[in-house]
Amino acid sequence: MLNSDVGDVPVPRDLIEELSTAYQSLVDHCEGLKKLSEADHARNFEVYIPTFGATEKQRYTADARRAAIIDAVGLTIDDTHNRKYEAGIICASDATVSAVEQLNAAKSHFKETVLKIRNLSLEKRGVSRETVLKNALKSAGIQTLDLRECYRQIRIMPRNLDSISWTWATSHARIQKLSFDEAMALAEGLRDRDVELADTAVDVLRRKCSPDQPLVRRITLPNQLRANYAYREAGKVLRKSCPISGVVIAQQETLPRLAWRENPAFRNEVPVRLQRESKIEPEPVIQALSIHRYVDGQA
């Protein structure tokens, strides 16, 4: 029996049941997609998974398709921890495309249900949204889910796909503006791991920065996979680009023209880039926190 008493915030029983039902819908759609994909390969719908196997030939096989689909429909933390295939393209029949659309809709409904439960915390002070959700998931017996994966939509490419190439964004970063006081708070926070490092960071901030000086934290992000693709519509070739996470679905039987590039992080070569003028100093004032000063007059 599902428990509706979650911590200090009661979760209506019907909402716990809705969460459980929404999850079961995800599971059912995932299983249906796996079966339809197997049938597609038997009907000669093509596939290409660039990181599967040891040879190029293996990347076009039924085994490659099966492994990539299993990756794509993983919902638990263990599933995503064991993920191997971050890219690829699977040609699919209309029935399979419809199954992907239904799975994506089920993911959206599951996300909406989770949001309802999170918002229950607004009814009582001092109770976090994450605590309410964590206990609700436990009550439904689905506490091992990877919620980000349960939300992630499987991308369906446009019809008449003509080409696709995978590339990597290698120089992007998250920029966070900081006041002097905020930077000092971050420096003090280093004491939990290294008291001497924290003392050094505080001292450097006091010596090299003024209390009214704006600062910036530049956090380099992992290389991001992107797809450049072209498709035909109304007699014209249209070209677009998008971020990619996992395999994509092509609404056709045969593969488009392909170009795969390995993640530069796994190669020894250093990409050549044109240097652009930056508003922040190239060297951080606090290395451990990636805190930089602005170039004079650029804040």
TORZA-919485 format. One record per residue: residue in one letter; x, y, z of N, C-alpha, C in turn. Coordinates in steps of 0.001 Angstrom, whole numbers, padded with zeros to 6 digits, always signed. Each point is the difference from the previous one (the first is absolute). Layout:
% residues N
AXYZXYZXYZ
...
END
This chain:
% residues 299
M+000850-001192+000000-000850+001192+000000+000885+001242+000000
L-000373+000983-000802+000793+001214-000097-000215+000876+001219
N+001075+000531+000522-000042+000829+001186-000103+001456-000401
S-001009+000710+000516-000195+001398-000360+000503+000959+001058
D+000576-000527+001083+000525+000853+001063+001479+000217-000232
V+000366+001133-000590+001383+000266-000388+000590+001076+000890
G+000837-000421+000949+000640+000970+000876-001041+000827+000727
D+000218+001325+000092-000932+000914+000651-001029+000564-000963
V+000102-000358-001264-000935+000502-000997-000770-001177-000576
P-001290-000120+000305-000769-001126-000540-000175+000128-001508
V+000300-001062-000698-000206-000039-001442-001274-000790-000260
P-000965+000598-000684-001248-000716-000265+000265-001363-000634
R-000749-000997+000447+000194-001351-000510-000162-000055-001513
D-000953+000773-000519-000218-000052-001438+001194+000564-000777
L+000767+000906+000642+001179+000552-000665+001147-001013+000007
I+000131-000759+001101+000990-001074+000034-000335-001041-001067
E-001281-000321-000126-000425-000972-000997+000224+000542-001418
E-000216+001304-000185+000254+000608-001308+001485-000083-000356
L+000866+000211+001003+001443-000111-000220+000368-001427-000414
S-000537-000973+000718+000279-001403-000309-000510-000365-001394
T-001195+000474-000339-000585-000283-001316+000811+000663-001113
A+000452+001233+000251+000796+000715-000999+001316-000724-000253
Y+000595-000524+001072+001237-000759-000171-000251-001295-000774
Q-001065-000707+000334-000297-001248-000705-000250+000256-001479
S-000599+001150-000316-000198+000367-001406+001342+000167-000709
L+000975+000606+000690+001351+000120-000565+000577-001377-000311
V-000104-000900+000969+000547-001346-000180-000662-000702-001184
D-001322+000092-000088-000730-000677-001075+000392+000551-001372
H+000125+001327-000096+000380+000604-001279+001440-000348-000380
C+000868-000085+000998+001392-000392-000268+000062-001426-000550
E-000757-000907+000600-000013-001392-000465-000580-000089-001399
G-001044+000758-000248-000589-000006-001340+000956+000518-001052
L+000763+001039+000343+000967+000555-000942+001086-001009-000337
K+000471-000729+000998+001046-001004-000246-000484-001068-000989
K-001228-000451+000158-000540-001034-000893-000170+000523-001429
L-000514+001222-000132-000197+000569-001336+001333+000250-000697
S+001002+000415+000764+001306+000248-000590+000622-001291-000533
E-000166-001090+000748+000486-001304-000468-000667-000373-001315
A-001302+000223-000088-000739-000324-001221+000476+000855-001168
D+000343+001260+000265+000494+000886-001057+001279-000545-000615
H+000889-000496+000851+001267-000482-000541-000224-001230-000881
A-000954-000832+000392-000322-001167-000817-000561+000411-001355
R-000534+001221-000070-000551+000518-001258+001007+000898-000723
N+001265-000086+000409+001111+000700-000670+000024+001512+000230
F-000583+000471+001099+000206+001393+000376+001411+000111+000586
E+000745+000984-000467+001433+000072+000307+000275+000690+001342
V+001235-000142+000443+000429+000578+001274+001489+000298-000071
Y+000415+001014+000765+001435+000273+000137+000256+000519+001411
I+000809-000747+000756+000381+000385+001359+001521+000132+000020
P+000535+001211-000071+001431+000202-000262+000954-000532+001058
T-000479-000185+001226+000911-000474+001050-000248-001463+000366
F-000784-000715-000813-000275-001402+000296+001063-000904-000628
G+000411-001011+000754+000890-001016-000544+001401+000498-000300
A+000768-000903-000619+001405+000298-000297+000236+000319-001464
T-000980-000277-000865+000180+000235-001430-001154+000842-000540
E+000251+000639-001122-001030+000822-000639-001208-000841-000391
K+000227-001197-000448-001097-000873-000426-000968-000291+001139
Q+000527-000177+001204-000855-000312+001148-000955+001134+000339
R+000330+001196-000412-000810+001166+000371-001304+000090-000786
Y-000151-000877-000988-001218-000025-000828-000866-001228+000288
T+000276-000722+001063-000618-001302+000233-001227+000076+000916
A-000732-001141+000037-001139-000126+000910+000452+000126+001454
D+001189-000518+000302+000520+000106+001366+000226+001466+000394
A+000480+000792-000958+000209+001423+000264-001341+000685+000279
R-001000-000314-000822-001340+000566+000199-000546-000383+001378
R+000107-001282+000322-000557-000492+001261+000662+000680+001200
A+001319+000098-000038+000731+000608+001117-000356+001481+000154
A-000130+000699-001125-000307+001430+000052-001412+000252+000506
I-000940-000843-000401-001380+000156+000473-000089-000275+001497
I+000703-001030+000460+000012-000297+001440+000551+001195+000772
D+001061+000615-000520+000543+001215+000609-001046+001114+000026
A-000696+000172-001127-000917+001124-000159-001207-000085+000925
V-000402-001219+000383-001201-000155+000820+000319-000293+001468
G+001271+000093+000385+000353-000201+001402-000612+001082+000880
L-000543-000389+001142-000689+000948+000875+000602+000093+001401
T+000812-000975+000396+000528-000014+001356+001423+000560+000054
I+000449+000249+001213+001363+000503+000195+001014-001005-000525
D-000238-001290+000249+000907-001031-000511+000030-000003-001522
D-001165+000173-000635-000072+000030-001461+000887+001104-000571
T-000149+001192+000551+000739+001137-000544+001481-000064+000364
H+000309-000595+001153+001410-000156+000387+000736-000906-000986
N-000725-000973-000557+000607-000950-000931-000149+000402-001459
R-000472+001211-000249-000225+000437-001382+001312+000058-000769
K-000039-000447-001253+001194-000038-000837-000128+000807-001288
Y-001228+000217-000467-000174+000533-001349-000651+001381+000045
E+000840+001025-000103-000474+001375+000113-000500+000554-001316
A+000199-000739-001093-000418+000495-001309-000307-001168-000922
G-000719+000312-001057-000333-001012-000987-001300+000370-000688
I-000328-000734-001045-001229+000268-000739-000674-001323-000335
I-001281-000070+000278-000785-001214-000204-001127+000306-000975
C+000007-000661-001148-001088+000169-000960-001218-000774+000500
A-001172+000602-000151-001185-000576+000628-001221+000097-000899
S-000867-000998+000152-001275-000027-000702-000968+000995+000631
D-001124+000241-000674-001002+000917+000554-000502-000488+001354
A-000157-001321+000147-000482-000556+001265+001002+000270+001116
T+001282-000137-000295+001030+000240+001015+000095+001483+000334
V-000089+000849-001010+000005+001447+000244-001169+000379+000910
S-001166-000578-000267-001173+000255+000840+000250-000463+001435
A+000673-001141+000157+000312-000511+001337+000940+000952+000740
V+000962+000581-000718+000900+000973+000622-000778+001241+000423
E-000914+000451-000845-000826+001169+000338-000834-000274+001248
Q-000561-001201+000090-000798-000360+001173+000876-000099+001252
L+001209-000525-000147+000920-000061+001131+000364+001406+000465
N+000290+000886-000938+000321+001379+000358-001164+000672+000730
A-001234-000287-000456-001177+000561+000675-000126-000564+001411
A+000292-001289+000161-000047-000621+001324+001052+000611+000921
K+001158+000333-000545+001050+000656+000779-000474+001378+000476
S-000665+000738-000884-000513+001324+000369-001044-000114+001105
H-000882-000997-000102-001021-000194+001031+000641-000385+001334
F+001003-000855-000045+000701-000390+001224+000630+001232+000650
K+000611+000845-000806+000638+001217+000527-001034+000919+000654
E-001163+000126-000621-001071+000837+000565-000463-000559+001345
T-000088-001329+000102-000413-000628+001253+001030+000249+001099
V+001276-000114-000355+001069+000276+000968-000085+001448+000479
L-000275+000930-000915-000099+001415+000372-001151+000230+000982
K-001116-000689-000200-001129+000124+000938+000432-000382+001407
I+000761-001085+000098+000432-000475+001317+001007+000972+000611
R+000930+000477-000808+000979+000964+000512-000703+001238+000553
N-001042+000450-000678-000674+001234+000402-000784-000142+001299
L-000199-001237+000468-000673-000183+001283+000792+000616+001144
S+001327+000105-000195+000845+000569+001058-000309+001477+000226
L-000643+000646-000961-000342+001417+000140-001077+000198+001063
E-000704-001094+000338-001086+000097+000976+000513+000029+001438
K+001276-000336+000193+000531-000027+001369+001441+000481+000016
R+000290+000955+000850+001347+000548+000090+000974-001021+000572
G+001248+000131-000435+001057-000826+000565+000117-001381-000589
V-000827-000318-000962+000067-001314-000655+000430+000214-001446
S+001109-000618-000388+000516+000204-001353-000783-000805-001028
R+000004+000496-001217-000666-000701-001099+000630-001369-000227
E+001336-000059+000137+000702-001255-000270-000337-001060+001045
T-000173+000425+001250-000357-000967+001043-001369-000606-000261
V-000970+000854-000341-001347-000485-000302+000040-000973-001172
L+000726+000364-001045+000059-000860-001178+000717-001309+000302
K+001103+000090+000717+000759-001212+000321-000862-001013+000737
N-000764+000464+000966-000851-000901+000767-001181-000504-000815
A-000503+000843-000901-001095-000435-000865+000467-001097-000952
L+001190+000169-000561+000563-001029-000881+000198-001312+000765
K+000448+000118+001256+000192-001197+000817-001334-000687+000276
S-001035+000801+000256-001317-000568+000249-000520-000761-001213
A+000353+000504-001183-000430-000660-001235+000940-001132-000407
G+001097-000175+000745+000948-001076-000304+000879+000270-001200
I+000224+001287-000304+000785+000341-001196+001099+001007+000356
Q+000602-000179+001181+000990+000963+000475+001331-000055-000731
T+000214-001017-000840+001288-000112-000702-000037+000639-001386
L-001052+000742-000299-000096+000614-001320+001023+001118-000178
D+000463+000165-001231+000767+001167-000396-001002+000969-000634
L-000423+001006+000762-001081+000869-000463+000356+000740-001274
R+001259+000412-000124+000396+000710-001223-000216-000879-001226
E+000285-001283+000155-000172-000921-001119-001482-000271-000258
C-000786-000026+001052-001437-000190-000166-000642+001181-000738
Y+000625+001167+000088-000526+001183-000678+000530+000132-001429
R+001184-000539-000257+000697+000274-001269-000779-000521-001201
Q-000242+000906-000934-000719-000346-001225+000963-000628-001017
I-000467-001024-000694+000780-000594-001088-000270+000826-001252
R+001053+000511-000602-000177+000913-001130-000391-000760-001267
I-001046+000494-000640-000440-000522-001299+000405+001016-001066
M+000803-000428-000954+000482+000897-001036-001097+000242-001042
P+000101+001093-000763-000998+000274-001039+000016-001087-001078
R-001106-000114-000689-000066-000944-001122+000953+000439-001113
N+000349-000945-000853+000893+000260-001144+001346+000555+000454
L+000552-000638+001041+001305+000409+000520+001073-000317-001042
D+000779+001004-000348+000982-000156-001068+001406-000255+000536
S+000327+000616+001130+001339-000193+000576-000023+000349+001474
I+000950-000589+000727+000187+000349+001409+001472-000168+000341
S+000542+000972+000709+001382-000097+000476+000028+000408+001462
W+000801-000721+000765+000117+000284+001424+001277+000800+000246
T-000119+001036+000779+001155+000839+000352-000012+000253+001501
W+001093+000579+000480+000131+000243+001438+000281+001464+000279
A-000792+000583+000888+000297+001343+000502+001024-000156+001111
T+001188+000538-000220+001110-000280+000920+000458+001200+000814
S-000604+001146-000179+000513+001186+000692-001087+000742+000762
H-001108-000685+000335-001067+000701+000693+000192-000078+001511
A-000537+001007+000681+000146+000085+001452-001215+000707+000582
R-000243-000241+001279-001055+000719+000706+000625+001182+000722
I-000539+001184-000239+000522+001222+000595-000955+000461+001091
Q+000522+000142+001205-000816+000413+001145+000574+001290+000584
K-000770+001068-000057+000452+001270+000562-000078-000058+001520
L+001014+000571+000651+000095-000036+001461+000292+001386+000548
S-000573+000283+001163+000438+001172+000757+001212-000401+000828
F+000666+000978+000554+001163-000290+000846-000422-000864+001194
D-001146+000338+000612-000477-000765+001163-000317-001445-000372
E-000583-000211-001173-000303-001361-000438+001279-000797-000235
A+001010+000655-000574+001281-000665-000212+000645-000369+001336
M-000112+000905+000992+000549-000285+001327-000716-001197+000641
A-001296-000088-000201-000757-001119+000559+000454-001326-000618
L+000260+000015-001303+000504-001206-000659+001379-000376+000529
A+000834+001014+000205+001348-000252+000530-000082-000593+001406
E-000874+000542+000848-000171-000533+001352-000515-001439-000047
G-000797-000303-001020-000549-001341-000136+001045-001062-000271
L+001192+000439-000413+001080-000961-000242+000532-000629+001282
R-000368+000566+001157+000535-000507+001267-000415-001443+000267
D-001129-000405-000570-000457-001375+000221+000966-001032-000567
R+000747+000406-001041+000922-000953-000610+001457+000339+000243
D+000318+001311+000236+001406+000373+000178+000065+001384+000652
V+000318+000044+001290+000024+001262+000734+001062+000945-000559
E+001174-000554-000307+001083+000844-000522-000368+000599-001351
L-000654-000792-000837-000434+000496-001309-001012+001123+000170
A-000908-000161+000951-001000+001042+000249+000669+001287+000471
D+000954-000103+000917+000711+001187+000489+000709+000717-001146
T+000627-000780-000877+000710+000590-001143-000972+000714-000927
A-001154-000631-000274-000986+000602-000896-000543+001304+000563
V-000299-000001+001298-000497+001219+000648+001048+001101-000068
D+001245-000350+000273+001081+000992-000022+000193+000589-001396
V-000045-000852-001029+000182+000483-001373-001141+000941-000388
L-001227-000359+000355-001130+000875-000315+000155+001371+000655
R+000418+000009+001238+000156+001269+000713+001116+000857-000585
R+001070-000657-000462+001142+000747-000526-000205+000451-001444
K-000647-000826-000804-000062+000263-001438-001341+000556-000485
C-001016-000024+000854-001320+000453-000421-000561+000986+001018
S-000776+000948-000478-000628+000967+000900-001445-000410+000262
P-000574+000409+001132-001362-000401+000361-001068+000383-001013
D+000255+001026-000797-000995+000417-001001+000326-000529-001404
Q+000970-000901-000085+000430-000514-001303-000820-001223-000415
P-000663+000056-001150-000739-001187-000475+000976-001080-000463
L-000353-001228+000266+000830-001143-000381-000839-000978-000815
V+000654-001028-000508-000715-000974-000811+000593-001388+000243
R-000846-000985+000006+000441-001383+000132-000202-000683-001349
R+001087-000504-000551-000055-000646-001317+000210-001499+000180
I-001075-000753-000204+000047-001449+000212-000027-000699-001358
T+001107-000618-000372+000079-000697-001279-000890-001242+000034
L-000816-000166-001024-000930-001128-000075+000574-001111-000873
P-000465-001231+000206+000457-001100-000865-000368+000275-001450
N+000746-000607-000917-000312+000144-001417-001448-000397-000259
Q-000682+000808-000802-001421-000233-000280-000169-000522-001419
L-000723-001100-000127-000255-000605-001306-001124+000745-000714
R+000228+000304-001270-000999+000676-000817-000141-000731-001331
A-001142+000199-000636-000233-000586-001314-000309+001111-000994
N+000680-000037-001133-000338+000846-001134-000716-000888-001012
Y-001174+000402-000429-000746-000875-000902-000703+000797-001091
A-000308-000707-001075-000706+000602-001130-001137-000933-000412
Y-001111+000594-000395-001144-000789-000451-000731+000753-001112
R-000770-000737-000745-000716+000576-001138-001459+000249+000362
E-000460+001196-000343-001388+000354+000263-000480+000969-001078
A-001088-000364-000643-000583+000831-001060+001030+000336-001074
G+000817-000991-000360+000975+000195-001066+001241+000763+000397
K+000134+000353+001263+001167+000741+000466+000782-000831+001017
V+001319+000265+000085+000839-000630+001011+000148+000981+001164
L-000450-000419+001160+000087+000831+001197+001094-000550+000913
R+000785+000893+000584+001106-000408+000863-000201+000555+001408
K+000212-000865+000993-000179+000419+001386+001052-000661+000887
S+000065+000475+001239+000934-000546+000983-000709-000094+001339
C+000365-000982+000806-000631-000157+001316+000918-000783+000928
P-000156+000198+001317+000735-000852+000954-000564-001406-000037
I+000840-000982+000281-000407-001407-000085+000328-000713+001300
S-000925-000853+000435+000247-000874+001143-000620-001348-000312
G+000823-000942-000390-000496-001323-000353-000314-000127-001484
V-000605-001130-000358-000303-000267-001401-001177+000849-000465
V-000075+000214-001309-001138+000688-000599-000737-000973-000919
I-001250+000315-000287-000846-000838-000837-000174+000655-001368
A+000289-000762-001044-000192+000485-001366-001268-000635-000572
Q-000888+000820-000556-001277-000482-000517+000147-000500-001442
Q+000845-001002-000186+000273-000527-001336+000690-001350+000125
E+000074-000709-001104+000553-001346+000027+001511-000022-000125
T+000551+000938-000766+001447+000006-000242+000668+001178+000699
L+001261-000194+000309+000757+001029+000691+000290+001195-000902
P+000068+001188+000572+000489+001156-000759+001517-000061-000099
R+000588+000978-000653+001460+000104+000006+000447+000332+001426
L+001113-000632+000429+000429+000073+001395+001429+000508+000134
A+000266+000676+001106+001382+000360+000357+000100+000044+001516
W+000805-000910+000554+000185-000072+001448+001384+000485+000374
R+000067+000789+001051+001287+000468+000531+000100-000402+001464
E+001104-000599+000351+000210-000426+001377+000160+001215+000904
N-000387-000155+001246+000146+001053+000994+001477+000404+000102
P+000332+001267-000235+001406+000436+000089+000635-000280+001360
A-000831-000134+001043+000547-000284+001328+000688-001355+000048
F-000353-000890-000934+000589-001341-000029+001148-000101-000995
R+000331+001142-000634+001111+000001-000945+001151+000816+000574
N+001181-000247-000506+001171+000723+000497+000170+001369-000647
E-000653+000199-001128+000182+001252-000714-000689+001155+000714
V+000535+001187-000146-000581+001204+000575-000625+000810-001124
P-001326+000271+000053-000629+000739-001090+000531+001416-000111
V+000136+000467-001229+000470+001354-000260-001204+000931-000009
R+000062+001070+000785-001105+000947+000065+000519+001415-000221
L-000849+000816-000624+000304+001416-000114-000189+000652+001364
Q+000952+000803+000416-000113+000662+001283-000967+001179-000106
R-000916+000077+000968-000942+001104+000027+000259+000855+001234
E-000269+001291-000147+000189+000899+001127-001008-000343+001093
S+000474-000115+001229-000857-000370+001114-000153+001171+000953
K-001163+000018+000671-000252+001052+000982+000576-000343+001365
I+000456-001239+000158+000561-000382+001294+001475-000341-000158
E+000737+000170+001070+001426-000296-000031+000212-001501-000227
P+000998-000372-000799+000196-001416-000325+000384-000857+001201
E+000739+000563+000937+000445-000760+001169-000931+000269+001183
P-000471-001030+000677-000898+000213+001147+000738+000615+001181
V-000712+000802+000749+000595+000563+001207-000038-001039+001120
I-001013-000879-000027-000073-001139+000922-000141-001259-000839
Q+001100-000720-000186+000016-001178-000864-000986-001072+000479
A-000055-000237+001310-000819-001089+000538-001491+000216-000234
L-000399+001249-000195-001410+000318-000195-000306+000539-001395
S+001021+000066-000857-000148+000535-001368-000579+001411+000020
I+000423+000809+000956-000475+001382+000095+000974+000919-000725
H-000542+000800-000908+000791+000928-000805-000426+001438+000284
R+000906+000914-000307-000363+001402-000032-000332+000385-001425
Y-000819+001050-000124-000256+000552-001316+001216+000799-000461
V+000215+000020-001313+000983+000925-000559-000482+001408+000296
D+000917+000919+000287-000372+001372+000398-001039+000587-000956
G-001086+000454+000602-001033+000667-000777-000934-000925-000748
Q+000104-001307+000189-000809-000958-000781-001159-000573+000794
A-000117+000293+001293-001054-000590+000830-001385+000462-000431
END
